[in-house]
Amino acid sequence: MSRPSVLVLAGGLSHERDVSLRSGRRVAEALRGTGLEVTVHDVDDDLLPALSQVKPSIVWPLLHGASGEDGSVRDILELVGQPYIGADPRASRISWSKPIAKTVVGRAGIASPRFVTLPQSLFRELGAVRVLESIVDNLALPLVVKPARGGSALGVTVVREASALPRAMVDAYAYGETAIIEQAVAGVELAVSVVDTGSGPFVLPAVEVVPREGPYDYDARYVPGRVEYFAPARLEADVEARVSAAALGVHEALGLRHLSRTDLIVDADGVPQFIDVNTAPGMTETSLLPQAAEAGGHELGELYRSIVDAALRG
């Protein structure tokens, strides 16, 4: 029997292209170390011919941002009958939209900050000044403003003064037509990864994120030295249990498979607050799922190989 082959999808045309390429290289190297045949391919007009010619056993999409996480690439993979790792198109679309994901997760009983969504067209029609005054009056400062879709903290602003809110809206709209404005939660910022190696999803140790200076923005995420990480996170046993249950609950409520990463903030009462979910977590040298795996005693190549094998078994 020939050994399985993996085609890693990396690149694309989103704002997160560079992160995707770095993730793809890291995963490909780790999988090759386990003896798998691995190729890396961009999302371009040669992809479908390459799938037909190479006939990989499975595709691992490591695409970040639009198309990579909105379900569209996965639609095409299903259309041509190509097995792949990660969420199916429906779960991807639900998870990609922060307002929809928060609504689904909330119905599952998982806490999340109060929020409103605001398309740019409605923002203009209702009058920016009145809308922003209403938001401040009803949600109160501080607030977090971000694109309703997207990742890597692109277009995200923490607003502590009302005068900064208009600029935050402009920054969010630079990355999408709709913004989400939610109450800022003070507390311990965590990334909690879930993986499935064939016996059902399980939670890796939470990673605590502590920026050395400023917010946990794009540069802080991908420039070494900007953030201090604690893996596993410094949590009391009861809080750790609630955090793990919340991450697993998010994974299951959204119908995810194989792997995910949930971002949470544990508030002053010890309650995990759902912030966001990533169906294609970053796998760079500073990314959080690999840190969680190593904190849990997993060798990255072997863990990734186990994910591949489990996905191949269906």
Secondary structure by P-SEA (a helix, b strand, c coil): cccbbbbbbccccccaaaaaaaaaaaaaaaaaaaccbbbbbccccaaaaaaaaccccbbbbcccccccccaaaaaaaaaaccccccccaaaaaaaacaaaaaaaaaaacccccccccccaaaaaaacaaaaaaaaaaaccccbbbbbccccccccccccccccaaaaaaaaaaaaccbbbbbcccccccbbbbbbbcccccccccbbbbbbcccccccccccccccbbbbccccccaaaaaaaaaaaaaaaaaacccccbbbbbbbccccbbbbccccccccccccccaaaaaaaacccaaaaaaaaaaaaaac
